[in-house]
Amino acid sequence: MPRKVAIVGAGYVGVPLAQVFSEAGNDVLLVDISPERVARINKGDSYIEDVPSPALKALIESGRLRASTDYDELKNYEAILVALPTPLSKQREPDLTIVMSAVEQISSRLQPGQMVVLESTTYPGTTRDKLRPVLEEGSGLTVGKDFFLGFSPERVDPGREDFTTKTTPKVVGGLDEASTKKIAELYRTAIDTVIEVSSPESAEMTKLLENIFRSVNIALVNELAQLCDRMGLDVWEIIEAAASKPFGFMKFAPGPGLGGHCIPIDPFYLTWKAREHNFSTEFIELAGKINESMPYFCRGKIMRALNSQSKPIRGSKILVLGVAYKKDISDMRESPALKVIKLLIQLGAVVSYHDPFVAELPEFELKSVELKPEDYDCVTVVTDHSVIDYEDVVARAQLVVDFRNVTKAQAPREGKVWKL
């Protein structure tokens, strides 16, 4: 029998989740405050790359999926999944404003027997200490007795085809055993593997650990890249050689900085929460500092490369290749390319960019230009989209600074190709 599932938030997490649940035969409602988003979804017009428009349109036409701006409709669904942004404030502290605003809307409409699941990344204790009081007070219902509450972290990696929302294992932690069982049972209707943990705090910490693990290891190779630069060594060659060991080593690549919603953001949730317990997460914070410093290192590398050709950075025409936060997608969240561009402009460089996935950067009043490497004093590879012919770029460009190792055939510092 089909389950009735409502998802609050029609973004990078909510829309793929809606697709998976509805393709499994469930009745799915997407709720979003944006009339434009809702209208596009109901037309079958997808703005999420991982959900093709034909697939979305088929689900809409089947009647198993639709979108609405009306929170009142939540009353008719047995499960309410919250998949909304949890950004950081300017002070690098968790900002739960968007999530809590939605939870308040849900609380006044909560019905006996319903499940509420938070998917948004946050710090341990959010589900219990923030959501539970608001939901209970607003509804007059009690968790475990009248409704079920838990946390199940989203694990979306935009652009991946090997692991999707359906095939990536789902971690579930409820406030009580009954909540965990009910929520896990729901996810098993759509997700291949569901892992139950003892509490929402464990599930919340699981998500943070996953991304902090990546952040720390990327920081390690980023720091090593800077050292190798000073020593005149090729960090890429060294990483490949180390990766030949079949045990005890996991390959991570350096780059111009971290992008996406999760890895640059998630560690700060834990460092903030740790302070409540008089604990300093020095290792995690150091990794954050190193990763945040990479755009500055990249700017310095570009300056030195130009200087090798007797050109100052001020007035030099620089073409940035790729501005999305990762290859072959259009996602710009926390993209390090934005900081690199800003730093170059601050020093007087004349910056243009080419990205087949990102048509414009309104914050810089820039639009993606035609790829003509020969027209620039320097071409720098910031995001390594697969559709670009980098061999041709090297052949035509006066100078190339490569932060993604796409110019493997060219030796660094010899002539016009410089690598991270």
Summary of the structure (lengths in Angstrom):
residues: 420
radius of gyration: 23.5
end to end distance: 55.0
largest distance: 73.8
contacts: 1431
relative contact order: 0.08
helix: 41%
strand: 15%
